[in-house]
Amino acid sequence: MRSFAVFLLGVVVGVVGMSFLPELTPRREQLNAELKKQIDALEQQVHDMGNQLKSLSSPKPGDEAGKQTPAGSAH
């Protein structure tokens, strides 16, 4: 709980600092642009992964039973 409170305090201090320090504005805009690019790339990867998972066919319960051999007869 204490670490969460410290985290929230850090976020508040960061937001206040970014709001009231005009010399940080260009850097903040640059970071926002970089973050937007990374988020777009991650969204595309998640979308692609979702499409790959949709294209996989799920195995039927009877298919696996027919392919497995009993452990004792593998000699």
N, CA, C and O atoms as CSV, one atom per row, in Angstrom:
chain,resi,resn,atom,element,x,y,z
A,1,MET,N,N,0.826,-1.184,0.000
A,1,MET,CA,C,0.000,0.000,0.000
A,1,MET,C,C,0.876,1.256,0.000
A,1,MET,O,O,0.559,2.261,-0.637
A,2,ARG,N,N,1.980,1.166,0.730
A,2,ARG,CA,C,2.868,2.319,0.809
A,2,ARG,C,C,3.519,2.608,-0.545
A,2,ARG,O,O,3.671,3.763,-0.945
A,3,SER,N,N,3.899,1.538,-1.238
A,3,SER,CA,C,4.526,1.744,-2.548
A,3,SER,C,C,3.519,2.326,-3.544
A,3,SER,O,O,3.887,3.120,-4.408
A,4,PHE,N,N,2.257,1.932,-3.423
A,4,PHE,CA,C,1.232,2.486,-4.303
A,4,PHE,C,C,1.044,3.976,-4.031
A,4,PHE,O,O,0.872,4.760,-4.964
A,5,ALA,N,N,1.077,4.369,-2.765
A,5,ALA,CA,C,0.948,5.781,-2.411
A,5,ALA,C,C,2.131,6.580,-2.954
A,5,ALA,O,O,1.955,7.701,-3.431
A,6,VAL,N,N,3.328,6.012,-2.884
A,6,VAL,CA,C,4.512,6.685,-3.422
A,6,VAL,C,C,4.395,6.816,-4.932
A,6,VAL,O,O,4.759,7.843,-5.503
A,7,PHE,N,N,3.886,5.776,-5.575
A,7,PHE,CA,C,3.680,5.820,-7.020
A,7,PHE,C,C,2.707,6.934,-7.392
A,7,PHE,O,O,2.977,7.724,-8.296
A,8,LEU,N,N,1.572,6.996,-6.692
A,8,LEU,CA,C,0.597,8.047,-6.979
A,8,LEU,C,C,1.180,9.430,-6.733
A,8,LEU,O,O,0.926,10.353,-7.507
A,9,LEU,N,N,1.948,9.585,-5.679
A,9,LEU,CA,C,2.587,10.864,-5.405
A,9,LEU,C,C,3.533,11.234,-6.544
A,9,LEU,O,O,3.575,12.391,-6.962
A,10,GLY,N,N,4.281,10.275,-7.042
A,10,GLY,CA,C,5.177,10.519,-8.165
A,10,GLY,C,C,4.433,10.939,-9.409
A,10,GLY,O,O,4.878,11.828,-10.135
A,11,VAL,N,N,3.294,10.301,-9.661
A,11,VAL,CA,C,2.487,10.666,-10.825
A,11,VAL,C,C,1.973,12.090,-10.680
A,11,VAL,O,O,2.028,12.872,-11.629
A,12,VAL,N,N,1.477,12.426,-9.506
A,12,VAL,CA,C,0.956,13.781,-9.281
A,12,VAL,C,C,2.061,14.810,-9.446
A,12,VAL,O,O,1.858,15.835,-10.097
A,13,VAL,N,N,3.223,14.553,-8.865
A,13,VAL,CA,C,4.341,15.494,-8.985
A,13,VAL,C,C,4.755,15.630,-10.454
A,13,VAL,O,O,5.053,16.733,-10.913
A,14,GLY,N,N,4.775,14.525,-11.186
A,14,GLY,CA,C,5.127,14.564,-12.600
A,14,GLY,C,C,4.144,15.375,-13.412
A,14,GLY,O,O,4.544,16.177,-14.257
A,15,VAL,N,N,2.858,15.176,-13.165
A,15,VAL,CA,C,1.833,15.917,-13.907
A,15,VAL,C,C,1.926,17.408,-13.598
A,15,VAL,O,O,1.854,18.240,-14.503
A,16,VAL,N,N,2.085,17.740,-12.331
A,16,VAL,CA,C,2.193,19.152,-11.954
A,16,VAL,C,C,3.454,19.754,-12.566
A,16,VAL,O,O,3.422,20.870,-13.085
A,17,GLY,N,N,4.551,19.026,-12.507
A,17,GLY,CA,C,5.797,19.525,-13.092
A,17,GLY,C,C,5.697,19.735,-14.580
A,17,GLY,O,O,6.189,20.736,-15.101
A,18,MET,N,N,5.068,18.805,-15.275
A,18,MET,CA,C,4.923,18.942,-16.721
A,18,MET,C,C,3.980,20.086,-17.080
A,18,MET,O,O,4.134,20.715,-18.126
A,19,SER,N,N,3.014,20.352,-16.225
A,19,SER,CA,C,2.039,21.406,-16.511
A,19,SER,C,C,2.613,22.807,-16.322
A,19,SER,O,O,2.276,23.733,-17.060
A,20,PHE,N,N,3.481,22.949,-15.327
A,20,PHE,CA,C,3.936,24.290,-14.966
A,20,PHE,C,C,5.335,24.637,-15.449
A,20,PHE,O,O,5.805,25.752,-15.221
A,21,LEU,N,N,6.001,23.716,-16.103
A,21,LEU,CA,C,7.336,24.018,-16.614
A,21,LEU,C,C,7.290,24.085,-18.143
A,21,LEU,O,O,7.321,23.050,-18.808
A,22,PRO,N,N,7.216,25.290,-18.701
A,22,PRO,CA,C,7.062,25.420,-20.160
A,22,PRO,C,C,8.265,24.903,-20.950
A,22,PRO,O,O,8.107,24.528,-22.111
A,23,GLU,N,N,9.452,24.871,-20.364
A,23,GLU,CA,C,10.608,24.387,-21.121
A,23,GLU,C,C,10.542,22.879,-21.369
A,23,GLU,O,O,11.293,22.356,-22.193
A,24,LEU,N,N,9.657,22.180,-20.667
A,24,LEU,CA,C,9.498,20.742,-20.890
A,24,LEU,C,C,8.491,20.425,-21.989
A,24,LEU,O,O,8.367,19.270,-22.397
A,25,THR,N,N,7.779,21.424,-22.467
A,25,THR,CA,C,6.726,21.195,-23.453
A,25,THR,C,C,7.233,20.543,-24.742
A,25,THR,O,O,6.618,19.581,-25.203
A,26,PRO,N,N,8.326,21.024,-25.343
A,26,PRO,CA,C,8.796,20.357,-26.576
A,26,PRO,C,C,9.202,18.900,-26.317
A,26,PRO,O,O,8.930,18.023,-27.137
A,27,ARG,N,N,9.841,18.650,-25.198
A,27,ARG,CA,C,10.243,17.280,-24.884
A,27,ARG,C,C,9.015,16.402,-24.640
A,27,ARG,O,O,8.987,15.239,-25.044
A,28,ARG,N,N,8.009,16.959,-23.980
A,28,ARG,CA,C,6.779,16.206,-23.720
A,28,ARG,C,C,6.093,15.855,-25.028
A,28,ARG,O,O,5.595,14.742,-25.193
A,29,GLU,N,N,6.066,16.801,-25.957
A,29,GLU,CA,C,5.445,16.533,-27.248
A,29,GLU,C,C,6.222,15.471,-28.023
A,29,GLU,O,O,5.630,14.631,-28.702
A,30,GLN,N,N,7.545,15.513,-27.919
A,30,GLN,CA,C,8.368,14.504,-28.582
A,30,GLN,C,C,8.102,13.127,-27.972
A,30,GLN,O,O,7.967,12.144,-28.700
A,31,LEU,N,N,8.027,13.051,-26.649
A,31,LEU,CA,C,7.749,11.776,-25.989
A,31,LEU,C,C,6.357,11.266,-26.345
A,31,LEU,O,O,6.167,10.064,-26.534
A,32,ASN,N,N,5.385,12.169,-26.439
A,32,ASN,CA,C,4.040,11.766,-26.829
A,32,ASN,C,C,4.030,11.190,-28.242
A,32,ASN,O,O,3.348,10.199,-28.506
A,33,ALA,N,N,4.775,11.800,-29.140
A,33,ALA,CA,C,4.840,11.303,-30.516
A,33,ALA,C,C,5.497,9.926,-30.566
A,33,ALA,O,O,5.035,9.041,-31.286
A,34,GLU,N,N,6.576,9.747,-29.801
A,34,GLU,CA,C,7.242,8.443,-29.762
A,34,GLU,C,C,6.332,7.392,-29.149
A,34,GLU,O,O,6.253,6.266,-29.640
A,35,LEU,N,N,5.649,7.759,-28.081
A,35,LEU,CA,C,4.745,6.826,-27.424
A,35,LEU,C,C,3.598,6.437,-28.348
A,35,LEU,O,O,3.177,5.281,-28.365
A,36,LYS,N,N,3.090,7.400,-29.117
A,36,LYS,CA,C,2.006,7.105,-30.059
A,36,LYS,C,C,2.459,6.097,-31.111
A,36,LYS,O,O,1.705,5.192,-31.469
A,37,LYS,N,N,3.689,6.251,-31.607
A,37,LYS,CA,C,4.217,5.295,-32.586
A,37,LYS,C,C,4.306,3.896,-31.989
A,37,LYS,O,O,3.940,2.914,-32.634
A,38,GLN,N,N,4.794,3.811,-30.750
A,38,GLN,CA,C,4.933,2.516,-30.098
A,38,GLN,C,C,3.573,1.882,-29.824
A,38,GLN,O,O,3.409,0.671,-29.974
A,39,ILE,N,N,2.609,2.688,-29.427
A,39,ILE,CA,C,1.266,2.163,-29.174
A,39,ILE,C,C,0.643,1.657,-30.466
A,39,ILE,O,O,0.005,0.604,-30.476
A,40,ASP,N,N,0.823,2.397,-31.555
A,40,ASP,CA,C,0.290,1.958,-32.844
A,40,ASP,C,C,0.910,0.629,-33.274
A,40,ASP,O,O,0.216,-0.251,-33.782
A,41,ALA,N,N,2.228,0.489,-33.065
A,41,ALA,CA,C,2.903,-0.759,-33.425
A,41,ALA,C,C,2.389,-1.915,-32.567
A,41,ALA,O,O,2.166,-3.013,-33.077
A,42,LEU,N,N,2.200,-1.674,-31.270
A,42,LEU,CA,C,1.683,-2.723,-30.389
A,42,LEU,C,C,0.254,-3.105,-30.758
A,42,LEU,O,O,-0.097,-4.285,-30.736
A,43,GLU,N,N,-0.566,-2.123,-31.094
A,43,GLU,CA,C,-1.937,-2.426,-31.507
A,43,GLU,C,C,-1.942,-3.287,-32.763
A,43,GLU,O,O,-2.739,-4.217,-32.876
A,44,GLN,N,N,-1.063,-2.982,-33.697
A,44,GLN,CA,C,-0.987,-3.777,-34.928
A,44,GLN,C,C,-0.550,-5.205,-34.618
A,44,GLN,O,O,-1.086,-6.158,-35.185
A,45,GLN,N,N,0.435,-5.358,-33.707
A,45,GLN,CA,C,0.897,-6.689,-33.342
A,45,GLN,C,C,-0.204,-7.491,-32.660
A,45,GLN,O,O,-0.365,-8.682,-32.927
A,46,VAL,N,N,-0.957,-6.844,-31.784
A,46,VAL,CA,C,-2.056,-7.540,-31.104
A,46,VAL,C,C,-3.125,-7.928,-32.120
A,46,VAL,O,O,-3.685,-9.022,-32.042
A,47,HIS,N,N,-3.408,-7.059,-33.053
A,47,HIS,CA,C,-4.390,-7.362,-34.094
A,47,HIS,C,C,-3.930,-8.549,-34.944
A,47,HIS,O,O,-4.712,-9.454,-35.235
A,48,ASP,N,N,-2.664,-8.534,-35.335
A,48,ASP,CA,C,-2.123,-9.639,-36.129
A,48,ASP,C,C,-2.155,-10.948,-35.352
A,48,ASP,O,O,-2.485,-11.997,-35.906
A,49,MET,N,N,-1.811,-10.884,-34.064
A,49,MET,CA,C,-1.825,-12.087,-33.246
A,49,MET,C,C,-3.248,-12.618,-33.104
A,49,MET,O,O,-3.463,-13.830,-33.122
A,50,GLY,N,N,-4.207,-11.730,-32.965
A,50,GLY,CA,C,-5.605,-12.146,-32.891
A,50,GLY,C,C,-6.047,-12.832,-34.174
A,50,GLY,O,O,-6.760,-13.834,-34.138
A,51,ASN,N,N,-5.618,-12.284,-35.315
A,51,ASN,CA,C,-5.958,-12.918,-36.593
A,51,ASN,C,C,-5.322,-14.296,-36.715
A,51,ASN,O,O,-5.941,-15.221,-37.240
A,52,GLN,N,N,-4.082,-14.440,-36.230
A,52,GLN,CA,C,-3.424,-15.743,-36.274
A,52,GLN,C,C,-4.153,-16.747,-35.387
A,52,GLN,O,O,-4.337,-17.903,-35.769
A,53,LEU,N,N,-4.565,-16.303,-34.208
A,53,LEU,CA,C,-5.281,-17.214,-33.315
A,53,LEU,C,C,-6.636,-17.605,-33.886
A,53,LEU,O,O,-7.084,-18.736,-33.695
A,54,LYS,N,N,-7.293,-16.686,-34.584
A,54,LYS,CA,C,-8.574,-17.004,-35.201
A,54,LYS,C,C,-8.397,-18.038,-36.306
A,54,LYS,O,O,-9.260,-18.894,-36.501
A,55,SER,N,N,-7.277,-17.962,-37.032
A,55,SER,CA,C,-7.074,-18.856,-38.163
A,55,SER,C,C,-6.680,-20.268,-37.739
A,55,SER,O,O,-6.815,-21.212,-38.518
A,56,LEU,N,N,-6.195,-20.415,-36.513
A,56,LEU,CA,C,-5.849,-21.755,-36.034
A,56,LEU,C,C,-7.124,-22.545,-35.799
A,56,LEU,O,O,-8.107,-22.021,-35.276
A,57,SER,N,N,-7.097,-23.797,-36.186
A,57,SER,CA,C,-8.269,-24.635,-35.934
A,57,SER,C,C,-8.063,-25.346,-34.600
A,57,SER,O,O,-6.995,-25.900,-34.339
A,58,SER,N,N,-9.068,-25.324,-33.782
A,58,SER,CA,C,-8.954,-25.979,-32.484
A,58,SER,C,C,-9.102,-27.488,-32.671
A,58,SER,O,O,-9.953,-27.933,-33.442
A,59,PRO,N,N,-8.280,-28.286,-31.970
A,59,PRO,CA,C,-8.354,-29.745,-32.129
A,59,PRO,C,C,-9.650,-30.282,-31.535
A,59,PRO,O,O,-10.148,-29.779,-30.527
A,60,LYS,N,N,-10.176,-31.299,-32.170
A,60,LYS,CA,C,-11.389,-31.937,-31.672
A,60,LYS,C,C,-11.007,-32.936,-30.590
A,60,LYS,O,O,-9.920,-33.511,-30.651
A,61,PRO,N,N,-11.864,-33.160,-29.605
A,61,PRO,CA,C,-11.512,-34.068,-28.503
A,61,PRO,C,C,-11.179,-35.482,-28.967
A,61,PRO,O,O,-10.325,-36.117,-28.349
A,62,GLY,N,N,-11.793,-36.004,-30.005
A,62,GLY,CA,C,-11.532,-37.364,-30.479
A,62,GLY,C,C,-10.238,-37.496,-31.245
A,62,GLY,O,O,-9.710,-38.603,-31.350
A,63,ASP,N,N,-9.697,-36.403,-31.791
A,63,ASP,CA,C,-8.492,-36.464,-32.607
A,63,ASP,C,C,-7.270,-36.848,-31.782
A,63,ASP,O,O,-6.473,-37.676,-32.223
A,64,GLU,N,N,-7.105,-36.278,-30.620
A,64,GLU,CA,C,-5.930,-36.535,-29.796
A,64,GLU,C,C,-5.924,-37.959,-29.258
A,64,GLU,O,O,-4.849,-38.543,-29.125
A,65,ALA,N,N,-7.071,-38.540,-28.945
A,65,ALA,CA,C,-7.136,-39.882,-28.373
A,65,ALA,C,C,-6.672,-40.924,-29.382
A,65,ALA,O,O,-6.059,-41.922,-29.002
A,66,GLY,N,N,-6.951,-40.708,-30.645
A,66,GLY,CA,C,-6.551,-41.673,-31.661
A,66,GLY,C,C,-5.072,-41.616,-31.990
A,66,GLY,O,O,-4.525,-42.618,-32.449
A,67,LYS,N,N,-4.395,-40.492,-31.780
A,67,LYS,CA,C,-2.983,-40.340,-32.121
A,67,LYS,C,C,-2.056,-40.828,-31.020
A,67,LYS,O,O,-0.917,-41.194,-31.307
A,68,GLN,N,N,-2.498,-40.845,-29.786
A,68,GLN,CA,C,-1.635,-41.235,-28.665
A,68,GLN,C,C,-1.565,-42.746,-28.561
A,68,GLN,O,O,-2.551,-43.451,-28.771
A,69,THR,N,N,-0.370,-43.225,-28.229
A,69,THR,CA,C,-0.199,-44.653,-28.008
A,69,THR,C,C,-0.042,-44.911,-26.517
A,69,THR,O,O,0.509,-44.068,-25.808
A,70,PRO,N,N,-0.505,-46.039,-26.028
A,70,PRO,CA,C,-0.332,-46.349,-24.605
A,70,PRO,C,C,1.139,-46.431,-24.258
A,70,PRO,O,O,1.943,-46.844,-25.093
A,71,ALA,N,N,1.512,-46.051,-23.052
A,71,ALA,CA,C,2.914,-45.983,-22.623
A,71,ALA,C,C,3.537,-47.382,-22.574
A,71,ALA,O,O,4.727,-47.518,-22.858
A,72,GLY,N,N,2.799,-48.393,-22.235
A,72,GLY,CA,C,3.340,-49.743,-22.102
A,72,GLY,C,C,3.629,-50.416,-23.433
A,72,GLY,O,O,4.464,-51.320,-23.461
A,73,SER,N,N,3.003,-50.043,-24.528
A,73,SER,CA,C,3.172,-50.721,-25.802
A,73,SER,C,C,4.206,-50.059,-26.701
A,73,SER,O,O,4.307,-50.421,-27.874
A,74,ALA,N,N,4.975,-49.106,-26.196
A,74,ALA,CA,C,5.942,-48.389,-27.009
A,74,ALA,C,C,7.269,-49.118,-27.119
A,74,ALA,O,O,8.214,-48.544,-27.660
A,75,HIS,N,N,7.395,-50.340,-26.642
A,75,HIS,CA,C,8.674,-51.068,-26.697
A,75,HIS,C,C,8.984,-51.376,-28.077
A,75,HIS,O,O,10.016,-51.986,-28.358
